[in-house]
Amino acid sequence: MSIRSGLSLAAAAAVLALAGCGSTSTSPTKPQAVGELEATRGNDAKGTVRFMQTADNVVLATGQITGLKPNAEHGFHIHDKGDCSSGDGMSAGGHFNPTGSAHGKYGADAHHGGDLPSLRADANGVARFNAEIRGISIKTGAANDIVGRGLIVHADPDDFKTQPTGNAGARLACAVIK
């Protein structure tokens, strides 16, 4: 191998190394979390919900839940404890409520940090979820951080009035947000 071809190979290697460095973004990634919903005892509901921080106290939540009652509305909440160890989902505790607000409908008046828009299952029992949630965070250490909390799908619609739960019925599926 000649000196000239050796230098050419070295130059090519340097260009490739620099190109690889240039393709790596130096901007920070947005915090993300996921909840893998598993059915509680005697139920078939399951799914995945992904959370991505888009701004301070604003989180985009997207997902799909299957095994629901067809053409039905289901309460959907973030719960205080990230514990799905009981067969009925009750180990997840009550609704996540970092501000001490009354339970209510998400997007209207006062509501808990854990109050999410209801799920609406289609004719096949599948609910797709895509919502921008204000008042929560996935930033470690924030008072409204949902990482490590429970995520619950309920059997019934939320009435948005009954305190502190919305009378949404049994817990069909539970996840720990990680």
N, C-alpha and C positions, 0 to 999 in steps of 0.2 A: 504494500500500500504506500502510495506517495505521500509526502508531507501535505501537499495541496488537497488530496482527497481526504486525508485525516482531518484537516482543518474544516473542510466542507461538512464532514459528518458531525464534528463538534458544534459547528455553527447551526446545523439543522437540529441537533438535539437541544441546543439552547433555545432556539425559536419555538420548538414544541413545548418545552418546559414553561416558557413564558406564556404561550398561548393557553396552556392548561391553567395557569394562574389567572389569566385574564378572564376566563370563563366562570370563575368562582365569584359570586356576588359578595361584596363587602357590606351590603345593607343587612340589617338584622332581620331575621325571619319573624313573622307574626306568631305569637303564642297560640298553640293548638292543644286540644284535648279531645278525647273520644269516650263515649259511653256505649259499651256492648250490652244491650238489653237481653236478659235471659228470662224465660218464663218462670213465674212462680208456680208452686205446686198446683197441679190440675189445670194449668192453662197452656196455651200454645203461642202466646205473643213473644216475639223476639225481634231484634233489629239492631241497627247501629246508628248513633247520632254523633256527628262531628261538630266540634265547636272551634271557631277561630276568632281571635281578638281582632277587630277591625279598627277600633278607636278606643279612647278611654271610656270605660264603662259601657261598651257596645260589643256584643259578641254575635257573630253569624252562626246559627245552628242549622244544620242540614242532616237529613237522614230518612230512613225508611223502616217502618215497623210492619211486620206481617203477623198473621194469626189472630187478627182482631175480628170482632163481630162485624159482618158486612154492613155497609151503609149506616154506620153508627158513629157517634161522636164520643170521644174518650178524653177524660181529664188527663193532663200531662204536667208534671211538676218536678222541680229540683227539690230534693229533700235534704234535711240537715246532716244526716249521717251517711257516710259511704260504706254501708253495711247491708249486704244482701243475704246474710247467713240464715235468716229465718225463712221457712218455706213459703210464708205469706207476704214477704216484703215489708213487714212491720218493723223490722230491725233498722230500716232506713230513717226511722223517726218521722217527725213532722216536717212541714214545709220549711225550706231554707228562707230565713227572714232576717237578714242582717240589719235592717232599718227599723224593725219592730212595727211594720205597717199592717193594716188590716188586710185580710184576704180579699182579692177582687179579680176582675178581668184584666188580663194583660193589655196594656195600651189604653186603659180607661181608668181614670181616677186613681186612688191609692191601691196598691197591690204588693204582695210579697215579692222579694227577689226571686223566689222559686216558682212564681206563677208564670206559666208558659202558655202560649196560644194552644187551644184544644187541638187534638188530632181528629181528623175526619177520615174514616176508613171507606174505601171504595167497595164496589160490589164483590170484590175478591178478598176483602178483609185486609187490604193493604193501605197504610197511611204514609204519605210522603210529607216530610216536614222541611220547611225552608223559611226561616224567620230571622230577622235582625232583633236581638234581644237587648234592651237597654237596662242599665242598672246592675248588671253582673259583670264579672271579670274572670279571666283565666291567668291573671298576673299573680304569681306567688307572693303571699304576704298581704294582699289587699283584703280588706274586711268583707268584700263581696265576691271573693274568689270561690268559684264553684268546683275547682279541682279537689278531688277527695270526697265530694258530696254524692248523694244518691240521686238517681234519675228514675222516676216511676211513671208507668202507664197505668191508668185506672180503668175500671170496667164501665163506668158510667160517665155521662157528661158532667162537667163542673157547673154548679148552679151560680157561681161567682158571688154568692151571698153568705152561705153558711160559714160561720167562723169556727175554727180557723182553717177549715179544709176544703170547703166548696162542695161537700157531700158527694164526692166523685166515686164513691164505692170501693170495691175490692181492688187490690193491687195485682195487675195481670203480669207485669214484667218489671224487673229491677236491674239497674246497672250502677257501677261505681264509675264516676267520671275520672278518667286518668289522663 
